[in-house]
């Protein structure tokens, strides 16, 4: 594990593409995980990388990867039984974004690379240009 100060920062989409392409050179199947706080641009960056890297890549989105409705119900009921109000129980069972953001911050030092916010902005600009009439 590298420390935060030792982790390379990716500062352009070209750099992100080159870093991802380097994973592909071994001929073995590789998985590139992109993590970050909710709404940080992970899905947009992943889709842009897959488009750039071509047919040897695949996007496996995790958006909406949540508990089944029945489980969300077995969790609310458990918290109700434990003394939470209905609003508190619902918020606890359905409010994962803040907990996910806290987990990302707490484990950021384990990342091999970090991507600057400028890269996400660059990718968003490219996407918008592609959609322009």
Rosetta constraint file for C-alpha pairs under 8 A:
AtomPair CA 1 CA 109 HARMONIC 7.54 0.50
AtomPair CA 1 CA 110 HARMONIC 5.66 0.50
AtomPair CA 1 CA 111 HARMONIC 7.86 0.50
AtomPair CA 1 CA 112 HARMONIC 7.94 0.50
AtomPair CA 2 CA 6 HARMONIC 6.08 0.50
AtomPair CA 2 CA 7 HARMONIC 6.29 0.50
AtomPair CA 2 CA 109 HARMONIC 6.71 0.50
AtomPair CA 2 CA 110 HARMONIC 6.57 0.50
AtomPair CA 2 CA 111 HARMONIC 7.70 0.50
AtomPair CA 2 CA 112 HARMONIC 7.24 0.50
AtomPair CA 3 CA 7 HARMONIC 6.42 0.50
AtomPair CA 3 CA 109 HARMONIC 5.59 0.50
AtomPair CA 3 CA 110 HARMONIC 7.52 0.50
AtomPair CA 4 CA 108 HARMONIC 7.59 0.50
AtomPair CA 4 CA 109 HARMONIC 5.08 0.50
AtomPair CA 7 CA 111 HARMONIC 7.45 0.50
AtomPair CA 7 CA 112 HARMONIC 6.11 0.50
AtomPair CA 7 CA 113 HARMONIC 5.53 0.50
AtomPair CA 7 CA 114 HARMONIC 6.94 0.50
AtomPair CA 8 CA 112 HARMONIC 7.41 0.50
AtomPair CA 8 CA 113 HARMONIC 5.24 0.50
AtomPair CA 8 CA 114 HARMONIC 6.48 0.50
AtomPair CA 9 CA 113 HARMONIC 5.79 0.50
AtomPair CA 9 CA 114 HARMONIC 4.76 0.50
AtomPair CA 9 CA 115 HARMONIC 5.65 0.50
AtomPair CA 9 CA 116 HARMONIC 6.62 0.50
AtomPair CA 10 CA 15 HARMONIC 5.95 0.50
AtomPair CA 10 CA 16 HARMONIC 6.03 0.50
AtomPair CA 10 CA 113 HARMONIC 6.93 0.50
AtomPair CA 10 CA 114 HARMONIC 5.99 0.50
AtomPair CA 10 CA 115 HARMONIC 4.70 0.50
AtomPair CA 10 CA 116 HARMONIC 6.10 0.50
AtomPair CA 10 CA 119 HARMONIC 7.63 0.50
AtomPair CA 11 CA 15 HARMONIC 6.69 0.50
AtomPair CA 11 CA 16 HARMONIC 7.78 0.50
AtomPair CA 11 CA 115 HARMONIC 6.44 0.50
AtomPair CA 11 CA 116 HARMONIC 5.53 0.50
AtomPair CA 11 CA 118 HARMONIC 6.81 0.50
AtomPair CA 11 CA 119 HARMONIC 5.95 0.50
AtomPair CA 12 CA 16 HARMONIC 6.38 0.50
AtomPair CA 12 CA 116 HARMONIC 7.96 0.50
AtomPair CA 12 CA 118 HARMONIC 7.29 0.50
AtomPair CA 12 CA 119 HARMONIC 5.10 0.50
AtomPair CA 12 CA 122 HARMONIC 7.62 0.50
AtomPair CA 13 CA 17 HARMONIC 6.08 0.50
AtomPair CA 13 CA 119 HARMONIC 5.62 0.50
AtomPair CA 13 CA 122 HARMONIC 7.05 0.50
AtomPair CA 13 CA 123 HARMONIC 6.93 0.50
AtomPair CA 14 CA 18 HARMONIC 6.13 0.50
AtomPair CA 15 CA 19 HARMONIC 6.09 0.50
AtomPair CA 16 CA 20 HARMONIC 6.21 0.50
AtomPair CA 16 CA 49 HARMONIC 7.86 0.50
AtomPair CA 16 CA 115 HARMONIC 7.78 0.50
AtomPair CA 17 CA 21 HARMONIC 5.95 0.50
AtomPair CA 17 CA 49 HARMONIC 6.21 0.50
AtomPair CA 17 CA 52 HARMONIC 7.30 0.50
AtomPair CA 17 CA 53 HARMONIC 7.27 0.50
AtomPair CA 18 CA 22 HARMONIC 6.11 0.50
AtomPair CA 19 CA 23 HARMONIC 6.93 0.50
AtomPair CA 20 CA 24 HARMONIC 7.06 0.50
AtomPair CA 20 CA 32 HARMONIC 7.33 0.50
AtomPair CA 20 CA 49 HARMONIC 7.82 0.50
AtomPair CA 21 CA 25 HARMONIC 6.92 0.50
AtomPair CA 21 CA 53 HARMONIC 6.97 0.50
AtomPair CA 23 CA 30 HARMONIC 6.60 0.50
AtomPair CA 24 CA 28 HARMONIC 7.25 0.50
AtomPair CA 24 CA 29 HARMONIC 7.59 0.50
AtomPair CA 24 CA 30 HARMONIC 6.93 0.50
AtomPair CA 34 CA 42 HARMONIC 6.14 0.50
AtomPair CA 34 CA 46 HARMONIC 7.28 0.50
AtomPair CA 35 CA 42 HARMONIC 6.63 0.50
AtomPair CA 35 CA 104 HARMONIC 7.25 0.50
AtomPair CA 36 CA 40 HARMONIC 6.15 0.50
AtomPair CA 36 CA 42 HARMONIC 6.74 0.50
AtomPair CA 36 CA 101 HARMONIC 7.17 0.50
AtomPair CA 36 CA 104 HARMONIC 5.90 0.50
AtomPair CA 37 CA 97 HARMONIC 7.87 0.50
AtomPair CA 37 CA 100 HARMONIC 6.78 0.50
AtomPair CA 37 CA 101 HARMONIC 4.58 0.50
AtomPair CA 37 CA 104 HARMONIC 6.32 0.50
AtomPair CA 37 CA 105 HARMONIC 7.96 0.50
AtomPair CA 38 CA 97 HARMONIC 6.13 0.50
AtomPair CA 38 CA 100 HARMONIC 7.39 0.50
AtomPair CA 38 CA 101 HARMONIC 6.45 0.50
AtomPair CA 40 CA 120 HARMONIC 7.90 0.50
AtomPair CA 41 CA 45 HARMONIC 6.13 0.50
AtomPair CA 41 CA 120 HARMONIC 6.10 0.50
AtomPair CA 42 CA 46 HARMONIC 6.06 0.50
AtomPair CA 43 CA 47 HARMONIC 6.11 0.50
AtomPair CA 43 CA 61 HARMONIC 7.31 0.50
AtomPair CA 43 CA 63 HARMONIC 7.91 0.50
AtomPair CA 44 CA 48 HARMONIC 6.21 0.50
AtomPair CA 44 CA 120 HARMONIC 7.87 0.50
AtomPair CA 44 CA 123 HARMONIC 7.24 0.50
AtomPair CA 44 CA 124 HARMONIC 7.27 0.50
AtomPair CA 45 CA 49 HARMONIC 6.14 0.50
AtomPair CA 45 CA 120 HARMONIC 6.59 0.50
AtomPair CA 45 CA 123 HARMONIC 6.47 0.50
AtomPair CA 46 CA 50 HARMONIC 6.24 0.50
AtomPair CA 46 CA 59 HARMONIC 7.07 0.50
AtomPair CA 47 CA 51 HARMONIC 6.19 0.50
AtomPair CA 47 CA 59 HARMONIC 6.80 0.50
AtomPair CA 48 CA 52 HARMONIC 6.11 0.50
AtomPair CA 48 CA 123 HARMONIC 7.10 0.50
AtomPair CA 49 CA 53 HARMONIC 5.92 0.50
AtomPair CA 50 CA 54 HARMONIC 6.12 0.50
AtomPair CA 50 CA 57 HARMONIC 5.81 0.50
AtomPair CA 50 CA 58 HARMONIC 6.37 0.50
AtomPair CA 50 CA 59 HARMONIC 6.49 0.50
AtomPair CA 53 CA 57 HARMONIC 6.54 0.50
AtomPair CA 67 CA 71 HARMONIC 5.94 0.50
AtomPair CA 67 CA 72 HARMONIC 6.18 0.50
AtomPair CA 68 CA 72 HARMONIC 6.29 0.50
AtomPair CA 69 CA 73 HARMONIC 6.10 0.50
AtomPair CA 70 CA 74 HARMONIC 6.28 0.50
AtomPair CA 71 CA 75 HARMONIC 6.04 0.50
AtomPair CA 72 CA 76 HARMONIC 6.27 0.50
AtomPair CA 72 CA 93 HARMONIC 6.07 0.50
AtomPair CA 72 CA 94 HARMONIC 7.24 0.50
AtomPair CA 73 CA 77 HARMONIC 6.29 0.50
AtomPair CA 74 CA 78 HARMONIC 6.18 0.50
AtomPair CA 75 CA 79 HARMONIC 6.30 0.50
AtomPair CA 75 CA 89 HARMONIC 7.90 0.50
AtomPair CA 75 CA 93 HARMONIC 6.01 0.50
AtomPair CA 76 CA 80 HARMONIC 6.09 0.50
AtomPair CA 76 CA 86 HARMONIC 7.78 0.50
AtomPair CA 76 CA 89 HARMONIC 5.04 0.50
AtomPair CA 76 CA 90 HARMONIC 5.68 0.50
AtomPair CA 76 CA 92 HARMONIC 7.68 0.50
AtomPair CA 76 CA 93 HARMONIC 5.91 0.50
AtomPair CA 77 CA 81 HARMONIC 6.11 0.50
AtomPair CA 77 CA 89 HARMONIC 7.63 0.50
AtomPair CA 78 CA 82 HARMONIC 6.19 0.50
AtomPair CA 79 CA 83 HARMONIC 6.48 0.50
AtomPair CA 79 CA 84 HARMONIC 5.64 0.50
AtomPair CA 79 CA 89 HARMONIC 5.27 0.50
AtomPair CA 80 CA 84 HARMONIC 4.98 0.50
AtomPair CA 80 CA 85 HARMONIC 6.28 0.50
AtomPair CA 80 CA 86 HARMONIC 6.40 0.50
AtomPair CA 80 CA 89 HARMONIC 5.96 0.50
AtomPair CA 84 CA 88 HARMONIC 5.69 0.50
AtomPair CA 84 CA 89 HARMONIC 5.62 0.50
AtomPair CA 85 CA 89 HARMONIC 6.05 0.50
AtomPair CA 86 CA 90 HARMONIC 6.10 0.50
AtomPair CA 87 CA 91 HARMONIC 6.11 0.50
AtomPair CA 88 CA 92 HARMONIC 6.06 0.50
AtomPair CA 89 CA 93 HARMONIC 6.24 0.50
AtomPair CA 90 CA 94 HARMONIC 5.98 0.50
AtomPair CA 90 CA 95 HARMONIC 7.96 0.50
AtomPair CA 91 CA 95 HARMONIC 5.21 0.50
AtomPair CA 92 CA 96 HARMONIC 7.73 0.50
AtomPair CA 95 CA 99 HARMONIC 7.74 0.50
AtomPair CA 96 CA 100 HARMONIC 5.99 0.50
AtomPair CA 97 CA 101 HARMONIC 6.12 0.50
AtomPair CA 98 CA 102 HARMONIC 6.21 0.50
AtomPair CA 99 CA 103 HARMONIC 6.19 0.50
AtomPair CA 100 CA 104 HARMONIC 6.22 0.50
AtomPair CA 101 CA 105 HARMONIC 6.34 0.50
AtomPair CA 102 CA 106 HARMONIC 6.11 0.50
AtomPair CA 103 CA 107 HARMONIC 6.15 0.50
AtomPair CA 104 CA 108 HARMONIC 5.78 0.50
AtomPair CA 107 CA 111 HARMONIC 7.75 0.50
AtomPair CA 115 CA 119 HARMONIC 6.61 0.50
AtomPair CA 115 CA 120 HARMONIC 7.90 0.50
AtomPair CA 116 CA 120 HARMONIC 7.22 0.50
AtomPair CA 117 CA 121 HARMONIC 6.38 0.50
AtomPair CA 118 CA 122 HARMONIC 6.08 0.50
AtomPair CA 119 CA 123 HARMONIC 6.20 0.50
AtomPair CA 120 CA 124 HARMONIC 6.18 0.50
AtomPair CA 121 CA 125 HARMONIC 6.21 0.50
AtomPair CA 122 CA 126 HARMONIC 6.31 0.50
AtomPair CA 123 CA 127 HARMONIC 6.18 0.50
AtomPair CA 124 CA 128 HARMONIC 6.19 0.50
AtomPair CA 125 CA 129 HARMONIC 6.17 0.50
AtomPair CA 126 CA 130 HARMONIC 6.22 0.50
AtomPair CA 127 CA 131 HARMONIC 6.42 0.50
AtomPair CA 128 CA 132 HARMONIC 6.20 0.50
